[in-house]
């Protein structure tokens, strides 16, 4: 079994051309990994066989020009998890996905990447020890950052206080002004709330818990804030109008820092799937990317090879990344926001 797990992880970058659904025999070329953008309010699976590849995939982010894509892959109940990336070359083609250099240790969590709107900082979740501050053992979940150095990234460092604390902090999301939104979860009650830390004079300020329009359910987590800070998308559990166990809700913010009442984003983003909790928006603001574990129609399976092909294909019950026009957001914007 151990050999099988290693083999599965090793073939993440190998294209499975025996799958009719996920066949990617040629190098993808063009924006967004060569994918045809969705139209109208139709949500489409994003990059089947590359990003949505049969594993648990989520947490997609881009550098501002869209020519580097980062996403997460995991399997084995998150015993194996890593941040992956692909770069667009000068001829328009994309490199095969690779593990980000600062994400290669399977001993620690490395997940939930987010690139700042200016492309200068790469934030992510990790529980690695903060060696710079004398830690030698695995810690709790903190927000870490690497800075852009030329055409690559520098060495990771713990963001520190006042954002990181004795509780667990994760899923960073940063605005053009530098304000950071994130989840803070207590170690005892395991309930998450969305916080904001304003960036003033080059420093993060003491985080504030956002109001009930944002922290609106039994628990909420993994919030994405728009670069202009005019709306926030929050996965929420415990709402009466949910379509599944966890749905995406949206609240809009006006110039007076007031938040609108939360709205269920609805179909085609939300579904009966209980696993929908990672959203982001493309740098040009045109597309909403979101994670869902919804499945395709179950085919008849007659052979072991067919069974393996489904394991290595998207929409097999593991989480996938989908995309849809941000018209699904604008249709919900209330007057005055």
ABEGO torsion letter per residue (X at the ends): XAAAAAAAAAAAABBBAABAAABBABBBBEBGGGBBBBBEABBBBBGBGAABAGBBBBGBBBBAAGABBBBBBBBGGGABBBBBBBBBBAAGBBBBBBBBAAAABAABBBBGBBBBAAGABBBBBBABBBAAAGBABBBBBBBBBBBBBEABBBBBBBAEOAABBABBBBGBBBBAAGBBBBBBBBAAAGBBBBBBBBBBGGBBBBBBBBBAAABABABBBGBBBBAAGABBBBBBBGBAABABABBBBBBBBBAAGBBBBBBBAEOAABBABABBABBBBBAAGABBBBBBABBBBBBBBABAAAAAAAAABBGAGBBBBBBBBAAAAAAABBBGX
